Amino acid sequence: MHANLEELKKLDTEMYIISKDKSENQLELYSQLEDYFGESLPFVSDEKLTMIDHMDMKNGDTAYRGYALIDGEGELVFKTVNDFWGEQFDKTLAEIKDELNKLEK
C-alpha cells in the first residue's frame, strides 16, 4: 500500500491506518515505513476496537484486514474485508473511487 501512496493522495481524502495495536507499537511501525518509503499514513490506535466495530470490521478480539469509507457525519459508507487489498491495489483503488463518486452525487 505504501508503494502506492501517490495514487491514494489523488483521492483528496483523509486516510488512516487503524489497528488494535498500542500507540507505541504503531509508532515503531510508522517510523519503519517512513524510513523505507519516505512517508507513512497516520496510525490510529483502537485498542478497544470501538472504531473497528463501527466499521463492521471486528473479528472477535481483532480486526479483519481491509478498508472502509466513513463520511463526514461518521457514517459507514462501505467496507471491504480483503487480506490482499494491498496486493490487489488496482481493484482496491477502483472500488474506493467508485464509492467516493457516489458520495459526490
Buried (B, 14 or more C-beta within 10 A) or exposed (E): BBEEBEBBEEEEEEBEBBBBBEEEEBEEBBEEBEEEEEEBBEBBBBEEBEBBEBBEBBEEEEBBBBBBBBEEEEEEEBBBBBEEBBEEBEEBBEBBEEBBEEEEE
